[in-house]
Amino acid sequence: MQLKRLNELLEQFKIHIRSAQHEESVMLWETQQLFQNNWDTEAPRLAEMFRQSLENSISRRYWSRELYAPREMMLEFIALDEEMVRIMFRDLFNENKEVDGRMDRFVFYCNEMLQAYKEKHQRPPHNRHYHDDNYTMVSLYLTFRFPDRYAPYEHEAFVHLLRSLHSPDIPVVNDPARWFKVARTLLTLMKKDPELISLHSQRLESGRHFEGESLLLAYEFCKWCSGS
């Protein structure tokens, strides 16, 4: 990435932060805090814990909207085989393993669970598990669990970001692992701008939003660069 170009974009991004509706722009930080407060893979009531972890007072569109219901389907999977879902999340959150493999296995497990779900229901209300979305939902789980290591992955937004930064190497297929590395680099560089970090911090409400180091700021910058 070109540092001069990045600095130009960050100056414009600060204007965006000043003018954006605060509650909407930091909504994911709220769920990140709730996830940090509630997530426990070994919780005796897994479904209740999962519901509490994925909440938001502004919008749940990232995991629940028309024709997209990964949260609902994971609750169906918990009802079907709670222990299997525990295994899925233990593996996904095991930082001793490569993230690409963990994400792929999680989607594979969802495929297997979906088959079992269809066998149990003659006319299932869902024919997808909605985690086959180019790693978007799986990356959200990782983002909420490990705020300083992962950020939501959206392939088209990532491509737009790299083009905006005049990168010569544009991925043609999904590459979430590369995005995570880029997001970490971006946040490191963003932290060198005290004004930017101050503007961001002013948007956060103590106790409601996650206030620790979070790659969500890099994700917001990425989305802004892509115009979405």
C-alpha positions as CSV (number, residue, x, y, z in Angstrom):
1,M,0.0,0.0,0.0
2,Q,1.1,3.6,-0.6
3,L,1.6,5.4,2.7
4,K,1.1,8.8,1.1
5,R,-2.2,7.7,-0.4
6,L,-3.3,6.2,2.9
7,N,-2.6,9.4,4.8
8,E,-4.7,11.3,2.2
9,L,-7.6,8.9,2.7
10,L,-7.3,9.0,6.5
11,E,-7.7,12.8,6.4
12,Q,-10.9,12.4,4.5
13,F,-12.0,9.6,6.8
14,K,-11.7,11.9,9.8
15,I,-14.3,14.2,8.1
16,H,-16.5,11.1,7.7
17,I,-16.2,10.3,11.4
18,R,-17.0,13.9,12.4
19,S,-20.2,13.9,10.2
20,A,-21.4,10.4,10.5
21,Q,-24.3,9.4,12.7
22,H,-22.5,8.1,15.8
23,E,-24.9,5.3,16.9
24,E,-25.1,3.8,13.4
25,S,-21.4,4.1,12.7
26,V,-20.3,2.4,16.0
27,M,-23.1,-0.2,16.2
28,L,-20.8,-3.2,15.8
29,W,-18.7,-2.0,18.8
30,E,-21.9,-2.5,20.9
31,T,-22.2,-6.1,19.9
32,Q,-18.5,-6.6,20.3
33,Q,-18.8,-5.6,24.0
34,L,-21.9,-7.8,24.5
35,F,-20.0,-10.7,22.9
36,Q,-17.1,-10.1,25.2
37,N,-19.4,-10.0,28.2
38,N,-21.5,-13.0,27.4
39,W,-19.6,-15.5,25.2
40,D,-18.8,-18.8,26.9
41,T,-18.5,-21.9,24.7
42,E,-19.1,-24.1,27.8
43,A,-22.2,-22.3,29.0
44,P,-24.8,-24.8,30.2
45,R,-27.6,-23.0,28.3
46,L,-25.8,-22.6,25.0
47,A,-28.7,-21.2,23.0
48,E,-29.4,-18.5,25.6
49,M,-25.7,-17.5,25.7
50,F,-25.6,-17.3,21.9
51,R,-28.7,-15.1,21.8
52,Q,-27.2,-12.7,24.4
53,S,-23.9,-12.6,22.6
54,L,-25.4,-11.5,19.3
55,E,-27.6,-8.6,20.3
56,N,-27.7,-4.9,19.2
57,S,-30.0,-2.0,20.1
58,I,-29.6,-0.4,16.6
59,S,-29.8,-3.2,14.1
60,R,-29.2,-6.9,13.7
61,R,-28.9,-6.8,9.9
62,Y,-25.4,-8.3,10.0
63,W,-26.9,-11.6,11.2
64,S,-30.6,-11.3,10.7
65,R,-32.4,-9.8,7.7
66,E,-34.7,-10.9,4.8
67,L,-33.2,-14.0,3.1
68,Y,-30.3,-14.0,5.5
69,A,-30.6,-15.7,8.9
70,P,-27.3,-17.2,10.2
71,R,-28.1,-16.4,13.8
72,E,-31.4,-18.2,13.5
73,M,-29.9,-21.2,11.8
74,M,-27.1,-21.5,14.4
75,L,-29.9,-21.6,17.1
76,E,-31.5,-24.4,15.0
77,F,-28.2,-26.2,15.0
78,I,-27.9,-25.8,18.8
79,A,-31.3,-27.3,19.2
80,L,-30.3,-30.2,16.9
81,D,-26.9,-31.0,18.4
82,E,-25.7,-28.7,21.1
83,E,-22.4,-30.5,21.6
84,M,-21.5,-30.4,18.0
85,V,-22.0,-26.7,18.0
86,R,-19.6,-26.4,20.9
87,I,-17.0,-28.4,19.0
88,M,-17.5,-26.1,16.0
89,F,-16.8,-22.9,18.1
90,R,-14.0,-24.5,20.1
91,D,-12.2,-25.2,16.8
92,L,-13.0,-21.8,15.3
93,F,-11.6,-20.0,18.3
94,N,-8.5,-22.1,18.7
95,E,-5.7,-19.6,18.0
96,N,-3.2,-22.4,17.9
97,K,-4.4,-23.4,14.4
98,E,-4.3,-21.5,11.1
99,V,-7.3,-19.2,10.6
100,D,-8.0,-20.3,7.0
101,G,-8.4,-23.9,8.1
102,R,-10.6,-23.0,11.0
103,M,-12.9,-20.9,8.9
104,D,-13.2,-23.6,6.2
105,R,-13.8,-26.3,8.8
106,F,-16.6,-24.2,10.4
107,V,-18.4,-23.9,7.1
108,F,-17.9,-27.6,6.5
109,Y,-19.4,-28.4,9.9
110,C,-22.3,-26.1,9.0
111,N,-22.9,-28.0,5.8
112,E,-23.0,-31.3,7.7
113,M,-25.3,-29.8,10.3
114,L,-27.6,-28.5,7.6
115,Q,-27.9,-32.0,6.1
116,A,-28.9,-33.4,9.5
117,Y,-31.3,-30.6,9.9
118,K,-33.0,-31.3,6.6
119,E,-33.2,-35.0,7.4
120,K,-35.0,-34.2,10.6
121,H,-37.5,-31.7,9.0
122,Q,-39.6,-32.9,6.1
123,R,-40.2,-29.3,5.0
124,P,-37.5,-27.3,6.6
125,P,-38.1,-23.5,6.8
126,H,-34.5,-22.9,5.7
127,N,-32.6,-24.6,2.9
128,R,-29.3,-22.8,3.7
129,H,-27.3,-22.3,6.9
130,Y,-26.2,-18.8,5.7
131,H,-22.6,-19.2,6.7
132,D,-21.8,-19.9,3.0
133,D,-21.5,-16.1,2.5
134,N,-17.8,-15.8,1.6
135,Y,-16.7,-16.0,5.2
136,T,-18.6,-12.8,6.3
137,M,-20.5,-14.3,9.2
138,V,-17.6,-16.6,10.3
139,S,-15.3,-13.5,10.3
140,L,-17.9,-11.7,12.5
141,Y,-17.7,-14.4,15.1
142,L,-13.9,-14.1,15.1
143,T,-14.1,-10.3,15.2
144,F,-16.3,-10.3,18.3
145,R,-14.2,-13.0,20.0
146,F,-10.8,-11.5,19.2
147,P,-11.2,-7.7,18.6
148,D,-7.5,-6.9,18.0
149,R,-6.9,-9.8,15.6
150,Y,-9.9,-10.0,13.2
151,A,-12.2,-7.7,11.3
152,P,-15.4,-8.5,9.3
153,Y,-14.5,-9.8,5.8
154,E,-16.3,-8.5,2.8
155,H,-14.4,-9.4,-0.4
156,E,-15.7,-6.6,-2.6
157,A,-15.0,-3.9,0.0
158,F,-11.5,-5.4,0.5
159,V,-10.9,-5.2,-3.3
160,H,-12.1,-1.5,-3.3
161,L,-9.8,-0.7,-0.4
162,L,-6.7,-2.1,-2.1
163,R,-7.6,-0.3,-5.3
164,S,-8.0,2.9,-3.3
165,L,-4.5,2.4,-1.9
166,H,-3.1,1.7,-5.3
167,S,-2.1,-1.8,-4.5
168,P,-0.7,-3.8,-7.4
169,D,-1.9,-7.1,-6.0
170,I,-5.7,-7.4,-6.1
171,P,-7.1,-10.8,-5.0
172,V,-9.5,-12.4,-7.4
173,V,-10.8,-15.0,-4.9
174,N,-11.7,-14.8,-1.2
175,D,-8.6,-14.2,0.9
176,P,-9.8,-13.4,4.5
177,A,-6.4,-14.2,6.0
178,R,-4.8,-11.5,3.9
179,W,-7.5,-9.0,4.9
180,F,-6.9,-9.7,8.6
181,K,-3.2,-8.9,8.1
182,V,-4.0,-5.7,6.2
183,A,-6.5,-4.7,8.8
184,R,-3.9,-5.1,11.6
185,T,-1.4,-3.0,9.6
186,L,-4.1,-0.4,9.0
187,L,-4.9,-0.1,12.6
188,T,-1.2,0.2,13.6
189,L,-0.9,3.1,11.1
190,M,-4.2,4.7,12.2
191,K,-3.1,4.7,15.8
192,K,-0.2,7.0,14.8
193,D,-2.8,9.7,14.2
194,P,-3.9,10.9,17.7
195,E,-6.6,13.1,16.2
196,L,-8.2,10.2,14.4
197,I,-8.1,8.0,17.5
198,S,-9.6,10.8,19.6
199,L,-12.4,11.4,17.2
200,H,-13.2,7.7,17.2
201,S,-13.0,7.4,21.0
202,Q,-15.4,10.3,21.5
203,R,-18.1,8.2,19.7
204,L,-17.9,5.4,22.1
205,E,-20.1,5.1,25.2
206,S,-18.4,3.6,28.2
207,G,-20.0,0.3,29.3
208,R,-22.0,0.0,26.0
209,H,-19.3,-0.1,23.4
210,F,-16.1,-2.0,23.3
211,E,-13.3,0.5,24.1
212,G,-10.2,-1.8,23.7
213,E,-8.1,-2.2,20.6
214,S,-10.4,-3.3,17.8
215,L,-9.9,-3.9,14.1
216,L,-13.5,-2.7,13.6
217,L,-12.0,0.8,13.0
218,A,-10.0,-0.6,10.1
219,Y,-13.2,-2.3,8.8
220,E,-15.1,1.0,9.0
221,F,-12.3,2.6,7.0
222,C,-12.4,-0.2,4.5
223,K,-16.2,0.2,4.0
224,W,-15.9,3.9,3.7
225,C,-13.3,3.5,1.0
226,S,-15.6,1.2,-0.9
227,G,-18.5,3.7,-0.6
228,S,-20.7,1.3,1.4
